[in-house]
Each structure stands twice: as structure tokens, then as C-alpha cells.
Amino acid sequence: MTVTESRSHGSAMTDAPTSFSDADHAAPKALILTAPGINCDGELFRAFALAGARPESVPLVRLRRDPSILDRFDLVGLPGGFSYGDDGGAGRILAQIIRRDLYPAFAAAIARGVPMIAPCNGFQIAVQAGLLPGPSAGEAWPASPARPTVALAPNTQGRFRDDWTGFEVPSDTRCIWTRGLGGLDAAVRLLPSAHGEGRFIADAAVVESLDANGQIAVRYTEADHFNGSIDRIAGICDASGLVLGLMPHPERYTRWTQHPTWTRLAPAVRDGDAPGLRMFRNAVVHAAAIAAG
């Protein structure tokens, strides 16, 4: 789907660009993967468009027929939702399809510098597909997907929760998506969370390695650590900092009016873009710089 076809996503897309000028053809292209059960592709499409990219929704069936399609894109989004109904486990079916048919194409895209974001179900898919945490710094992507070393398990309270959650950004993170967000006022440093299986788990040695290598991209605040994730981890990145997987939804916080109490926010804390949009702008700027050489 091109930008001119974006009306099909409904009213959530109305403030996204509906056409591009000739000058915009230099803007980075963003691929948004779609598949049965995914329901956050519209928000992801809109977030990339607002950040200055040229998004295109690509059905999984088309990508499986021709994985080289990925070679034409500068950014990638794995949206949230309930891919294939989360049958057999959250994100498991789509992750297995990627492992079997698409892993080399995704690994090659990351190796050439393509930023990728995987919110919520996308995060669950990415860890099972072998895209996160990825190889250690300085190591090449393996020819075949590695065995998962982290997982997203059911929340400790055993139920789905939909709420705004405070987040923190470690000062030493490698993640290109979350740069500059740690200094935001706590009143706006929030992201919407909506999941029942978001508890980040891993062996202590894996968590220690992620922390030491700057691969913890986002943590929940103490007050909003509702799902029981180890070390309050809400999201991680690969060793290059390009691939971000997180349980909260930055694509649902791209304008200030989406903040739960936006009318009471002081003007000083609403300076510039909303936090979610800042993440996407970070990635689009990075992708544009890579494309420019």
C-alpha cells in the first residue's frame, strides 16, 4: 500500500500525508509488514509518514514470494496486534514463517544499516524469529536464525492490561530510536501499553550482557512496572542499536492530544514532537544519513 492508498486505514490516518511531492521521493522508504491478525499497521504507517518517511504496507504473502523486496526499503516496521490469532503462543506462527522463509533477507537489511522497530506483538515475533537480541557487537549476522535467548511471557497478574506506562531510557543505550528521550519531563515520558504477554524473561547472564552492551533500550518506571519483567525491561535493541523491540506502543503517541491529560500539560513540557514521534524521527534521520552516504 502506498501513501495515496492510506485512506483505507480509517480516521486514524487523516493527519498523515496523502501524497508526496517530487522532492519527497528522496525520503527514506519504510516497509510495514502486514499479516492476518495484525491490527496496528495503520498507526505504524501513520507514525512513519509523520516522521518524514514514505511508508508502504507489504503483505507477508508478497514478501514470502519475493524476499528481495526488502532491499528497496530503508526502514522496517513489524506491527503489533495478534498475528495469526497468537495461536500456539504470542507471535509464534509469524516468527516461524520469518525463521523459515525470510530470516536471511531481514538479517541482510539490518547488516546494511536498516533501522527496524517491533512494538508489542512485533517484539514477540522478533525475539522468536532470531532478530533480537541479535549477534554480539562486531559479529556478523549468522546465516540461520539463532535459538531464542529471551522471551515475552504472560504478565505476572495473569491478565491483559491496557494503560499508559511511564518509561526510562538508560543513558548508555545503543538504541538509535530512543536517543534524547531520557531527558523528557516525567509527565510526558509515557507510552501506551496493551498486552497480556509482555513479561520480559531471560537468564541472569543474558540480562547482564544486554545491560553491559547497552542493549537495554527502555525500562518501565518503578511505579508502572506492572508485568513483572526482569530488571523492569520494556524493550531491547540489537548490538548495532538499529533494531528496537518493545512492548509499549510509541506509534500510538505521535501527537500531544493523545496524552491522557494533555489539556493540563504545561506548555514547556509539550515542546517539540510527542515522545513516540521523536522515536520515529530519530530513525528516519538515521536512515536518511545512511542513504546519503
VOSEMI-122655 format. One record per residue (C-alpha): residue number from 1; residue in three letters; chain; x negated, y negated, z. Coordinates in Angstrom, 2 decimals, decimal comma. Each point is the difference from the previous one (the first is absolute). Last residue first. Layout:
(NUM; 'ALA'; 'A'; (X; Y; Z))
...
//
This chain:
(293; 'GLY'; 'A'; (-26,43; -8,16; 2,40))
(292; 'ALA'; 'A'; (3,27; -1,80; -0,67))
(291; 'ALA'; 'A'; (1,92; 3,23; 0,55))
(290; 'ILE'; 'A'; (-1,63; 0,45; 3,42))
(289; 'ALA'; 'A'; (0,86; -3,59; 0,96))
(288; 'ALA'; 'A'; (3,61; 0,50; -1,12))
(287; 'ALA'; 'A'; (0,24; 3,18; 2,08))
(286; 'HIS'; 'A'; (-1,27; -1,80; 3,11))
(285; 'VAL'; 'A'; (2,40; -2,91; -0,50))
(284; 'VAL'; 'A'; (2,87; 2,49; -0,46))
(283; 'ALA'; 'A'; (-1,01; 1,91; 3,13))
(282; 'ASN'; 'A'; (-0,16; -3,05; 2,25))
(281; 'ARG'; 'A'; (3,22; -1,33; -1,53))
(280; 'PHE'; 'A'; (1,73; 3,26; 0,94))
(279; 'MET'; 'A'; (-1,07; -0,23; 3,62))
(278; 'ARG'; 'A'; (0,91; -3,68; 0,16))
(277; 'LEU'; 'A'; (3,49; 0,89; -1,22))
(276; 'GLY'; 'A'; (0,54; 2,18; 3,03))
(275; 'PRO'; 'A'; (-1,27; -2,68; 2,38))
(274; 'ALA'; 'A'; (2,31; -2,78; -1,28))
(273; 'ASP'; 'A'; (-1,81; -2,46; -2,25))
(272; 'GLY'; 'A'; (-1,27; -3,40; 1,06))
(271; 'ASP'; 'A'; (0,71; -1,71; 3,32))
(270; 'ARG'; 'A'; (2,88; 1,53; 1,89))
(269; 'VAL'; 'A'; (-1,86; -0,15; 3,33))
(268; 'ALA'; 'A'; (-0,23; -3,81; -0,13))
(267; 'PRO'; 'A'; (3,66; -0,39; -0,94))
(266; 'ALA'; 'A'; (1,02; 1,49; 3,37))
(265; 'LEU'; 'A'; (2,18; 3,08; -0,41))
(264; 'ARG'; 'A'; (3,58; -0,29; 1,26))
(263; 'THR'; 'A'; (1,70; 0,33; -3,39))
(262; 'TRP'; 'A'; (-2,21; 2,99; -0,83))
(261; 'THR'; 'A'; (1,30; 2,14; 2,85))
(260; 'PRO'; 'A'; (0,06; 3,43; -1,68))
(259; 'HIS'; 'A'; (-2,59; -1,01; -2,63))
(258; 'GLN'; 'A'; (1,48; 0,61; -3,47))
(257; 'THR'; 'A'; (0,43; -3,76; -0,52))
(256; 'TRP'; 'A'; (-3,80; -0,33; 0,08))
(255; 'ARG'; 'A'; (-0,49; 1,79; -3,31))
(254; 'THR'; 'A'; (-1,97; 3,11; -0,91))
(253; 'TYR'; 'A'; (0,97; 2,13; 2,98))
(252; 'ARG'; 'A'; (1,58; 3,15; -1,44))
(251; 'GLU'; 'A'; (-3,04; 0,83; -2,17))
(250; 'PRO'; 'A'; (-2,05; 0,09; 3,22))
(249; 'HIS'; 'A'; (1,87; 3,18; 1,05))
(248; 'PRO'; 'A'; (-1,38; 1,68; 3,14))
(247; 'MET'; 'A'; (-1,42; 3,57; -0,23))
(246; 'LEU'; 'A'; (-3,33; -0,87; -1,54))
(245; 'GLY'; 'A'; (-2,22; 1,29; -2,80))
(244; 'LEU'; 'A'; (-2,51; -2,38; -1,51))
(243; 'VAL'; 'A'; (-2,37; 1,00; -2,81))
(242; 'LEU'; 'A'; (-2,58; -2,61; -0,99))
(241; 'GLY'; 'A'; (-2,07; -0,19; 3,19))
(240; 'SER'; 'A'; (-2,79; 1,98; -1,68))
(239; 'ALA'; 'A'; (-0,12; 2,49; 2,87))
(238; 'ASP'; 'A'; (3,73; 0,74; -0,33))
(237; 'CYS'; 'A'; (2,56; -1,97; 1,94))
(236; 'ILE'; 'A'; (2,04; 0,67; 3,11))
(235; 'GLY'; 'A'; (3,38; -1,05; 1,36))
(234; 'ALA'; 'A'; (2,11; -0,19; 3,16))
(233; 'ILE'; 'A'; (-2,61; 1,39; 2,40))
(232; 'ARG'; 'A'; (0,96; -0,53; 3,66))
(231; 'ASP'; 'A'; (-3,13; 1,98; 1,03))
(230; 'ILE'; 'A'; (2,00; 3,18; -0,69))
(229; 'SER'; 'A'; (3,46; -0,78; -1,33))
(228; 'GLY'; 'A'; (2,75; 0,37; 2,62))
(227; 'ASN'; 'A'; (2,91; -1,33; -2,07))
(226; 'PHE'; 'A'; (0,91; -3,14; 1,95))
(225; 'HIS'; 'A'; (-3,24; -1,96; 0,24))
(224; 'ASP'; 'A'; (1,86; -3,29; -0,09))
(223; 'ALA'; 'A'; (-1,08; -1,52; 3,34))
(222; 'GLU'; 'A'; (-3,57; 1,26; -0,26))
(221; 'THR'; 'A'; (-0,32; -1,56; -3,44))
(220; 'TYR'; 'A'; (0,03; 2,40; -2,91))
(219; 'ARG'; 'A'; (-3,31; 0,40; -1,79))
(218; 'VAL'; 'A'; (-0,95; -0,82; -3,58))
(217; 'ALA'; 'A'; (-2,97; 0,69; -2,28))
(216; 'ILE'; 'A'; (-1,87; 2,71; 1,84))
(215; 'GLN'; 'A'; (-2,68; 0,87; -2,53))
(214; 'GLY'; 'A'; (-2,76; -2,12; 1,53))
(213; 'ASN'; 'A'; (-2,50; 2,86; -0,10))
(212; 'ALA'; 'A'; (-0,30; 0,36; 3,79))
(211; 'ASP'; 'A'; (3,79; 0,05; 0,41))
(210; 'LEU'; 'A'; (0,54; 2,58; -2,72))
(209; 'SER'; 'A'; (-2,82; 2,14; 1,43))
(208; 'GLU'; 'A'; (1,42; -0,15; 3,53))
(207; 'VAL'; 'A'; (3,44; 0,94; -1,34))
(206; 'VAL'; 'A'; (-1,48; 2,97; -1,86))
(205; 'ALA'; 'A'; (-1,95; 1,15; 3,08))
(204; 'ALA'; 'A'; (3,13; -0,26; 2,19))
(203; 'ASP'; 'A'; (1,90; 2,28; -2,36))
(202; 'ALA'; 'A'; (2,81; -1,67; -1,90))
(201; 'ILE'; 'A'; (3,55; -1,22; 0,57))
(200; 'PHE'; 'A'; (1,93; -3,05; -1,18))
(199; 'ARG'; 'A'; (3,60; 0,07; 1,19))
(198; 'GLY'; 'A'; (2,08; -1,23; -2,92))
(197; 'GLU'; 'A'; (2,62; 2,67; -0,46))
(196; 'GLY'; 'A'; (3,34; -1,64; 0,79))
(195; 'HIS'; 'A'; (-0,56; -3,17; -1,94))
(194; 'ALA'; 'A'; (1,02; -3,61; -0,48))
(193; 'SER'; 'A'; (-2,55; -2,64; 0,98))
(192; 'PRO'; 'A'; (0,32; -3,67; -0,92))
(191; 'LEU'; 'A'; (-3,22; -1,99; 0,44))
(190; 'LEU'; 'A'; (-0,99; -2,59; 2,59))
(189; 'ARG'; 'A'; (-2,78; -2,53; 0,45))
(188; 'VAL'; 'A'; (2,49; -2,88; -0,12))
(187; 'ALA'; 'A'; (0,34; -0,71; 3,72))
(186; 'ALA'; 'A'; (-3,50; 1,38; 0,63))
(185; 'ASP'; 'A'; (-1,49; -2,99; -1,83))
(184; 'LEU'; 'A'; (-2,17; 1,13; -2,87))
(183; 'GLY'; 'A'; (-3,72; 0,58; 0,58))
(182; 'GLY'; 'A'; (0,08; 3,70; -0,80))
(181; 'LEU'; 'A'; (1,49; -0,61; -3,42))
(180; 'GLY'; 'A'; (-3,15; -1,32; -1,64))
(179; 'ARG'; 'A'; (-0,84; 3,19; -1,88))
(178; 'THR'; 'A'; (2,78; 2,59; 0,19))
(177; 'TRP'; 'A'; (0,01; 1,19; -3,63))
(176; 'ILE'; 'A'; (-3,79; 0,14; -0,44))
(175; 'CYS'; 'A'; (-0,34; 2,63; 2,72))
(174; 'ARG'; 'A'; (-3,54; 0,38; 1,31))
(173; 'THR'; 'A'; (1,12; -0,62; 3,58))
(172; 'ASP'; 'A'; (-2,43; -1,63; 2,42))
(171; 'SER'; 'A'; (2,33; -2,57; 1,56))
(170; 'PRO'; 'A'; (2,68; 2,62; 0,63))
(169; 'VAL'; 'A'; (3,41; -1,23; -1,21))
(168; 'GLU'; 'A'; (2,82; -0,02; 2,55))
(167; 'PHE'; 'A'; (3,69; 0,71; -0,49))
(166; 'GLY'; 'A'; (3,35; -0,89; 1,53))
(165; 'THR'; 'A'; (2,95; 2,12; -1,03))
(164; 'TRP'; 'A'; (3,36; -0,94; -1,51))
(163; 'ASP'; 'A'; (2,46; 2,85; 0,32))
(162; 'ASP'; 'A'; (1,44; 3,13; -1,64))
(161; 'ARG'; 'A'; (-0,59; 3,12; 2,07))
(160; 'PHE'; 'A'; (0,63; 3,61; -1,01))
(159; 'ARG'; 'A'; (0,08; 2,46; 2,88))
(158; 'GLY'; 'A'; (-2,11; 2,40; 2,02))
(157; 'GLN'; 'A'; (-1,19; -2,45; 2,65))
(156; 'THR'; 'A'; (-3,57; 1,04; -0,78))
(155; 'ASN'; 'A'; (0,41; -0,87; -3,66))
(154; 'PRO'; 'A'; (-0,28; 2,98; -2,33))
(153; 'ALA'; 'A'; (-3,50; 0,59; -1,45))
(152; 'LEU'; 'A'; (-2,07; -1,98; -2,48))
(151; 'ALA'; 'A'; (-3,21; 1,89; -0,77))
(150; 'VAL'; 'A'; (-3,78; -0,30; -0,09))
(149; 'THR'; 'A'; (-2,76; 2,29; -1,29))
(148; 'PRO'; 'A'; (1,73; 1,15; -3,17))
(147; 'ARG'; 'A'; (-1,99; 2,60; -1,99))
(146; 'ALA'; 'A'; (-1,91; -1,70; -2,76))
(145; 'PRO'; 'A'; (1,41; -0,65; -3,44))
(144; 'SER'; 'A'; (-1,99; 1,30; -2,98))
(143; 'ALA'; 'A'; (-2,89; -1,57; -1,90))
(142; 'PRO'; 'A'; (-1,19; -1,75; 3,15))
(141; 'TRP'; 'A'; (-0,04; -3,80; 0,14))
(140; 'ALA'; 'A'; (-3,62; -1,12; 0,14))
(139; 'GLU'; 'A'; (-1,74; -0,62; 3,31))
(138; 'GLY'; 'A'; (-1,43; -3,38; 0,98))
(137; 'ALA'; 'A'; (2,45; -0,50; 2,83))
(136; 'SER'; 'A'; (1,65; 3,28; 1,01))
(135; 'PRO'; 'A'; (2,57; 1,60; -2,29))
(134; 'GLY'; 'A'; (3,74; -0,72; 0,24))
(133; 'PRO'; 'A'; (2,06; -0,83; 3,11))
(132; 'LEU'; 'A'; (2,25; 0,21; -1,93))
(131; 'LEU'; 'A'; (0,47; 0,99; -3,65))
(130; 'GLY'; 'A'; (0,12; 3,74; 0,80))
(129; 'ALA'; 'A'; (3,61; 0,52; -1,12))
(128; 'GLN'; 'A'; (1,13; 0,63; 3,57))
(127; 'VAL'; 'A'; (-1,37; -3,32; 1,22))
(126; 'ALA'; 'A'; (1,39; -1,90; -2,98))
(125; 'ILE'; 'A'; (3,50; 1,49; 0,17))
(124; 'GLN'; 'A'; (0,57; -0,90; 3,66))
(123; 'PHE'; 'A'; (-1,35; -3,46; -0,74))
(122; 'GLY'; 'A'; (2,38; -0,35; -2,96))
(121; 'ASN'; 'A'; (2,84; 1,09; 2,27))
(120; 'CYS'; 'A'; (-0,90; -3,03; 2,15))
(119; 'PRO'; 'A'; (-2,02; -2,44; -2,12))
(118; 'ALA'; 'A'; (-2,63; 1,14; -2,53))
(117; 'ILE'; 'A'; (-2,09; -2,80; -1,48))
(116; 'MET'; 'A'; (-2,69; 0,43; -2,65))
(115; 'PRO'; 'A'; (-2,84; -2,29; -1,08))
(114; 'VAL'; 'A'; (-1,70; 1,11; -3,25))
(113; 'GLY'; 'A'; (-3,80; -0,16; 0,18))
(112; 'ARG'; 'A'; (-1,26; 2,46; -2,63))
(111; 'ALA'; 'A'; (-0,23; 2,78; 2,61))
(110; 'ILE'; 'A'; (3,61; -0,65; 1,05))
(109; 'ALA'; 'A'; (1,21; 0,54; -3,56))
(108; 'ALA'; 'A'; (-2,14; 3,13; -0,40))
(107; 'ALA'; 'A'; (1,44; 1,47; 3,20))
(106; 'PHE'; 'A'; (3,55; -0,68; -1,20))
(105; 'ALA'; 'A'; (-0,65; 1,63; -3,38))
(104; 'PRO'; 'A'; (-1,77; 3,00; 1,57))
(103; 'TYR'; 'A'; (2,89; 0,48; 2,51))
(102; 'LEU'; 'A'; (2,78; 0,02; -2,59))
(101; 'ASP'; 'A'; (1,17; 3,54; -0,74))
(100; 'ARG'; 'A'; (-0,54; 2,33; 2,97))
(99; 'ARG'; 'A'; (-0,75; -2,40; 2,84))
(98; 'ILE'; 'A'; (2,50; -2,54; -1,31))
(97; 'ILE'; 'A'; (2,74; 2,63; -0,23))
(96; 'GLN'; 'A'; (-0,89; 1,21; 3,51))
(95; 'ALA'; 'A'; (0,35; -3,54; 1,34))
(94; 'LEU'; 'A'; (3,38; -0,38; -1,70))
(93; 'ILE'; 'A'; (1,24; 3,16; 1,71))
(92; 'ARG'; 'A'; (-1,43; -0,83; 3,42))
(91; 'GLY'; 'A'; (1,16; -3,60; 0,40))
(90; 'ALA'; 'A'; (1,66; 0,69; 3,35))
(89; 'GLY'; 'A'; (0,29; 3,76; 0,55))
(88; 'GLY'; 'A'; (1,43; 3,02; -1,82))
(87; 'ASP'; 'A'; (2,60; -2,19; -1,69))
(86; 'ASP'; 'A'; (-0,83; -3,67; 0,49))
(85; 'GLY'; 'A'; (3,10; -0,69; -2,12))
(84; 'TYR'; 'A'; (-2,13; 0,34; -3,13))
(83; 'SER'; 'A'; (-1,73; -3,22; 1,04))
(82; 'PHE'; 'A'; (1,73; -1,51; 3,02))
(81; 'GLY'; 'A'; (-0,71; -3,71; -0,22))
(80; 'GLY'; 'A'; (-3,28; -1,86; -0,23))
(79; 'PRO'; 'A'; (-1,90; -1,06; -3,05))
(78; 'LEU'; 'A'; (-3,38; 1,17; -1,35))
(77; 'GLY'; 'A'; (-1,39; -3,21; -1,54))
(76; 'VAL'; 'A'; (-2,94; -0,29; -2,39))
(75; 'LEU'; 'A'; (-2,11; -2,94; -1,16))
(74; 'ASP'; 'A'; (-2,14; -0,72; -3,10))
(73; 'PHE'; 'A'; (1,93; 2,14; -2,49))
(72; 'ARG'; 'A'; (-0,74; 1,33; -3,49))
(71; 'ASP'; 'A'; (-2,02; 3,00; 1,19))
(70; 'LEU'; 'A'; (3,00; 1,23; 1,96))
(69; 'ILE'; 'A'; (1,73; 0,86; -3,28))
(68; 'SER'; 'A'; (-2,77; 2,60; -0,43))
(67; 'PRO'; 'A'; (2,15; 2,35; 2,11))
(66; 'ASP'; 'A'; (2,21; 0,67; -3,07))
(65; 'ARG'; 'A'; (2,75; 2,59; 0,47))
(64; 'ARG'; 'A'; (-0,30; -0,24; 3,79))
(63; 'LEU'; 'A'; (0,22; -3,78; -0,23))
(62; 'ARG'; 'A'; (3,23; 0,19; -1,97))
(61; 'VAL'; 'A'; (1,59; 2,42; 2,46))
(60; 'LEU'; 'A'; (-1,09; -2,22; 2,91))
(59; 'PRO'; 'A'; (1,96; -2,91; -1,38))
(58; 'VAL'; 'A'; (-2,02; -3,21; -0,57))
(57; 'SER'; 'A'; (1,22; -3,31; 1,41))
(56; 'GLU'; 'A'; (-1,96; -2,92; -1,42))
(55; 'PRO'; 'A'; (-1,36; -2,94; 1,94))
(54; 'ARG'; 'A'; (-1,81; -3,00; -1,51))
(53; 'ALA'; 'A'; (-1,88; -1,48; 2,96))
(52; 'GLY'; 'A'; (0,26; -3,48; 1,49))
(51; 'ALA'; 'A'; (0,85; 0,69; 3,64))
(50; 'LEU'; 'A'; (3,71; -0,52; -0,68))
(49; 'ALA'; 'A'; (-0,14; 2,73; -2,66))
(48; 'PHE'; 'A'; (-1,79; 2,44; 2,31))
(47; 'ALA'; 'A'; (2,55; -0,60; 2,74))
(46; 'ARG'; 'A'; (2,93; 0,36; -2,43))
(45; 'PHE'; 'A'; (-1,13; 3,37; -1,26))
(44; 'LEU'; 'A'; (-0,60; 1,20; 3,57))
(43; 'GLU'; 'A'; (3,48; -1,12; 1,03))
(42; 'GLY'; 'A'; (1,54; 1,78; -2,99))
(41; 'ASP'; 'A'; (-2,09; 3,15; 0,56))
(40; 'CYS'; 'A'; (1,38; 0,43; 3,51))
(39; 'ASN'; 'A'; (2,48; 2,78; -0,75))
(38; 'ILE'; 'A'; (-2,04; 3,08; -0,92))
(37; 'GLY'; 'A'; (2,29; 3,04; 0,08))
(36; 'PRO'; 'A'; (-0,75; 1,21; -3,54))
(35; 'ALA'; 'A'; (-3,21; -1,57; -1,34))
(34; 'THR'; 'A'; (-1,44; -3,44; -0,68))
(33; 'LEU'; 'A'; (-3,65; -1,05; -0,08))
(32; 'ILE'; 'A'; (-0,60; -3,74; -0,03))
(31; 'LEU'; 'A'; (-2,83; -0,95; -2,35))
(30; 'ALA'; 'A'; (-1,39; -3,52; 0,38))
(29; 'LYS'; 'A'; (-1,55; -1,95; -2,87))
(28; 'PRO'; 'A'; (-2,44; -2,79; 0,84))
(27; 'ALA'; 'A'; (0,83; -3,42; -1,48))
(26; 'ALA'; 'A'; (-1,64; -0,79; -3,36))
(25; 'HIS'; 'A'; (3,36; 0,39; -1,71))
(24; 'ASP'; 'A'; (1,18; -2,89; 2,16))
(23; 'ALA'; 'A'; (-1,44; -2,52; -2,41))
(22; 'ASP'; 'A'; (2,38; 1,22; -2,71))
(21; 'SER'; 'A'; (2,93; -0,80; 2,29))
(20; 'PHE'; 'A'; (1,65; 2,66; 2,13))
(19; 'SER'; 'A'; (3,66; 0,76; 0,49))
(18; 'THR'; 'A'; (2,51; 0,69; 2,79))
(17; 'PRO'; 'A'; (-2,23; -1,12; 2,87))
(16; 'ALA'; 'A'; (1,21; 1,16; 3,41))
(15; 'ASP'; 'A'; (2,63; -2,08; 1,81))
(14; 'THR'; 'A'; (2,89; 2,24; -1,07))
(13; 'MET'; 'A'; (-1,63; 3,34; 0,83))
(12; 'ALA'; 'A'; (1,89; 0,83; 3,19))
(11; 'SER'; 'A'; (3,20; -0,71; -1,92))
(10; 'GLY'; 'A'; (-0,14; 3,19; -2,03))
(9; 'HIS'; 'A'; (-2,82; 2,28; -1,17))
(8; 'SER'; 'A'; (1,36; 0,05; -3,54))
(7; 'ARG'; 'A'; (-0,87; -3,68; -0,30))
(6; 'SER'; 'A'; (-3,67; 1,05; -0,31))
(5; 'GLU'; 'A'; (0,26; 0,72; -3,74))
(4; 'THR'; 'A'; (-1,88; -3,15; -1,02))
(3; 'VAL'; 'A'; (-2,71; 0,95; 2,50))
(2; 'THR'; 'A'; (-0,66; 3,26; -1,82))
(1; 'MET'; 'A'; (1,30; 3,44; 0,89))
//
